[in-house]
């Protein structure tokens, strides 16, 4: 199946694209990358490039030695490697990375391509996979803030009345509908990786994070 670039590079203009919610998700991406202990990172879907530049900047001052390589389908975004995610292991010709990051990427492919892509990622990843996906569940949040007191929480409800979303040029599917439940996605992910943890971001529940280990023998930690 031949894919086309879904959005023009102007889509990633800071003032229109990088809203406070997206900044929150960027923080969690950066935190997961830095806490993984991985040295070589393949960041799939360069987008505006802010996460990669932030990691490089942090490493420049900390001397940690993390190397970030960007991969994208759109050559206009000037990734380090341009190509199709569905054929990534062949494009890399045997090269592997400690960590592969696919945040807000997999939903841009038809759902039937998910497992073939996971098989591709399994071939190129040595240690850790960081994934985030759009989450359509309804969320009810609360927060209490006072001197020396910080308390927040959230309850999420499945959109059981929704089966599919209509493709409108970007997302083929999203988590949180009757068909694409978290449980279904976790079962698929665990066919290829060990589950380390998964969580909703309370500050931006529209993004669901899943952290996976390429070592399938590792004991899963659910959160």
C-alpha positions as CSV (number, residue, x, y, z in Angstrom):
1,X,0.0,0.0,0.0
2,X,1.4,3.4,-1.0
3,X,1.1,6.1,1.6
4,X,1.3,9.9,1.1
5,X,2.4,12.7,3.4
6,X,-0.6,13.7,5.5
7,X,0.2,17.2,6.5
8,X,2.3,20.0,5.2
9,X,5.4,21.0,7.3
10,X,3.6,24.3,8.1
11,X,1.2,22.2,10.2
12,X,4.0,22.1,12.8
13,X,4.2,25.9,13.3
14,X,4.9,26.5,16.9
15,X,2.1,29.0,17.6
16,X,-0.6,26.8,16.1
17,X,0.7,23.3,16.9
18,X,2.6,23.3,20.2
19,X,-0.1,24.1,22.7
20,X,0.2,23.6,26.5
21,X,-1.3,20.1,26.3
22,X,1.3,19.0,23.7
23,X,4.1,20.5,25.9
24,X,2.9,18.2,28.7
25,X,3.2,15.2,26.4
26,X,6.6,16.3,25.3
27,X,7.7,16.4,29.0
28,X,6.6,12.8,29.4
29,X,8.4,11.7,26.2
30,X,11.6,13.3,27.4
31,X,11.3,11.9,30.9
32,X,10.8,8.3,29.5
33,X,13.8,8.7,27.1
34,X,16.1,10.0,29.8
35,X,15.0,7.5,32.5
36,X,15.3,4.5,30.1
37,X,19.1,4.5,30.4
38,X,19.4,4.0,26.7
39,X,22.2,5.6,24.7
40,X,21.0,5.3,21.1
41,X,17.5,6.6,20.3
42,X,15.5,6.3,17.1
43,X,12.8,8.9,17.2
44,X,10.1,8.0,14.7
45,X,8.0,10.9,13.4
46,X,10.2,14.0,13.8
47,X,7.3,16.4,13.7
48,X,8.4,19.8,15.0
49,X,11.6,18.2,16.4
50,X,11.3,19.8,19.8
51,X,11.6,16.6,21.8
52,X,14.8,15.5,20.0
53,X,16.4,19.0,20.4
54,X,15.5,19.0,24.1
55,X,17.1,15.6,24.7
56,X,20.2,16.7,22.8
57,X,20.4,19.9,24.8
58,X,20.0,18.2,28.1
59,X,22.7,15.6,27.2
60,X,25.0,18.4,26.0
61,X,25.1,19.8,29.5
62,X,24.9,16.6,31.5
63,X,27.4,14.7,29.3
64,X,25.3,11.6,29.3
65,X,26.1,10.6,25.7
66,X,22.7,9.9,24.3
67,X,22.6,10.0,20.5
68,X,19.2,10.8,18.9
69,X,18.4,9.8,15.3
70,X,15.2,11.0,13.6
71,X,13.1,9.0,11.2
72,X,10.2,10.4,9.2
73,X,8.2,9.7,6.0
74,X,8.3,13.4,5.1
75,X,11.6,14.5,3.7
76,X,10.5,18.1,4.0
77,X,11.0,17.8,7.8
78,X,14.7,17.0,7.2
79,X,14.9,13.8,9.3
80,X,18.2,12.0,9.6
81,X,16.6,9.1,7.8
82,X,13.6,9.3,5.4
83,X,11.5,6.3,4.8
84,X,8.3,4.2,5.3
85,X,7.8,2.9,8.8
86,X,6.3,-0.3,7.4
87,X,9.7,-1.1,5.8
88,X,12.0,0.4,8.4
89,X,14.1,-2.7,9.3
90,X,15.1,-3.1,5.6
91,X,15.9,0.6,5.3
92,X,18.2,0.4,8.4
93,X,20.0,-2.6,6.9
94,X,20.7,-4.4,10.2
95,X,21.3,-1.3,12.3
96,X,19.7,-1.3,15.7
97,X,18.9,1.2,18.5
98,X,18.6,0.9,22.2
99,X,15.3,2.7,22.2
100,X,12.6,3.4,19.6
101,X,10.2,6.2,20.2
102,X,6.8,6.2,18.4
103,X,4.7,8.9,19.9
104,X,1.4,9.8,18.2
105,X,2.5,7.9,15.1
106,X,1.0,4.4,14.8
107,X,-2.6,5.8,14.4
108,X,-1.5,7.4,11.1
109,X,-1.4,3.9,9.6
110,X,-4.3,1.6,9.0
111,X,-4.9,-0.7,12.0
112,X,-4.0,-3.8,10.0
113,X,-0.5,-2.4,9.6
114,X,0.0,-2.3,13.4
115,X,1.4,-5.8,13.9
116,X,3.6,-5.7,10.8
117,X,5.1,-2.4,12.1
118,X,5.6,-3.9,15.5
119,X,7.5,-6.8,14.0
120,X,9.7,-4.3,12.1
121,X,10.3,-2.4,15.4
122,X,11.2,-5.6,17.2
123,X,14.0,-6.2,14.7
124,X,15.6,-2.8,15.2
125,X,15.1,-2.3,19.0
126,X,17.5,-3.7,21.6
127,X,15.9,-2.5,24.9
128,X,13.0,-0.1,25.1
129,X,10.0,1.1,23.0
130,X,8.1,4.3,24.0
131,X,4.7,4.7,22.5
132,X,1.9,7.2,22.9
133,X,-1.5,7.0,21.2
134,X,-4.5,9.4,21.0
135,X,-7.0,8.5,23.6
136,X,-10.7,9.1,22.9
137,X,-12.0,8.0,26.3
138,X,-13.9,10.6,28.3
139,X,-11.9,11.9,31.2
140,X,-13.0,13.4,34.5
141,X,-10.2,15.2,36.3
142,X,-9.7,16.9,39.6
143,X,-6.9,18.7,41.2
144,X,-6.3,20.3,44.6
145,X,-3.4,22.8,45.0
146,X,-2.3,24.6,48.1
147,X,1.0,25.3,49.9
148,X,2.7,21.9,50.4
149,X,-0.4,20.1,49.0
150,X,-0.7,18.7,45.5
151,X,-3.4,16.2,44.8
152,X,-4.8,15.2,41.4
153,X,-6.7,12.3,40.0
154,X,-8.7,11.2,37.0
155,X,-11.4,8.7,36.0
156,X,-11.7,7.6,32.4
157,X,-14.8,6.1,30.7
158,X,-14.7,4.1,27.4
159,X,-16.7,5.6,24.5
160,X,-18.7,2.3,24.3
161,X,-21.1,3.8,21.7
162,X,-18.3,4.4,19.2
163,X,-16.9,1.6,17.2
164,X,-14.7,3.3,14.6
165,X,-13.6,6.8,13.8
166,X,-13.9,8.2,10.3
167,X,-10.6,8.7,8.5
168,X,-10.3,12.4,7.7
169,X,-6.7,12.5,6.4
170,X,-4.7,11.8,9.5
171,X,-5.9,9.2,12.1
172,X,-7.2,5.8,10.9
173,X,-8.0,4.7,14.5
174,X,-7.7,5.9,18.1
175,X,-7.7,4.2,21.5
176,X,-10.9,4.4,23.6
177,X,-13.6,3.2,21.3
178,X,-15.5,0.0,21.5
179,X,-13.3,-1.6,18.9
180,X,-9.9,-0.2,19.9
181,X,-9.7,-0.7,23.7
182,X,-6.6,-0.4,25.8
183,X,-6.8,-4.1,26.6
184,X,-6.9,-5.0,22.9
185,X,-3.8,-2.8,22.2
186,X,-1.9,-4.2,25.2
187,X,-2.5,-7.7,24.1
188,X,-1.1,-6.9,20.7
189,X,1.9,-5.1,22.1
190,X,2.7,-8.0,24.4
191,X,2.9,-10.4,21.4
192,X,6.2,-8.7,20.6
193,X,7.4,-7.0,23.8
194,X,7.2,-7.2,27.5
195,X,5.0,-4.5,29.1
196,X,6.8,-2.3,31.5
197,X,4.0,0.1,32.3
198,X,1.2,2.1,30.7
199,X,-0.5,5.3,31.9
200,X,-2.8,8.2,31.1
201,X,-1.2,11.6,31.5
202,X,-3.5,13.4,34.0
203,X,-2.5,16.8,32.6
204,X,-3.2,15.7,29.1
205,X,-5.4,12.6,29.0
206,X,-5.8,12.7,25.3
207,X,-2.4,10.9,25.1
208,X,-2.0,7.4,26.5
209,X,1.6,6.2,27.1
210,X,2.8,2.6,26.8
211,X,6.3,1.6,27.7
212,X,7.6,-1.7,26.4
213,X,10.8,-3.8,26.9
214,X,12.4,-5.6,23.9
215,X,13.5,-8.3,26.3
216,X,10.3,-10.4,26.4
217,X,11.6,-12.4,29.4
218,X,11.3,-9.4,31.7
219,X,8.5,-9.4,34.3
220,X,5.8,-6.9,33.4
221,X,4.9,-4.1,35.7
222,X,1.4,-2.8,35.3
223,X,0.3,0.6,36.4
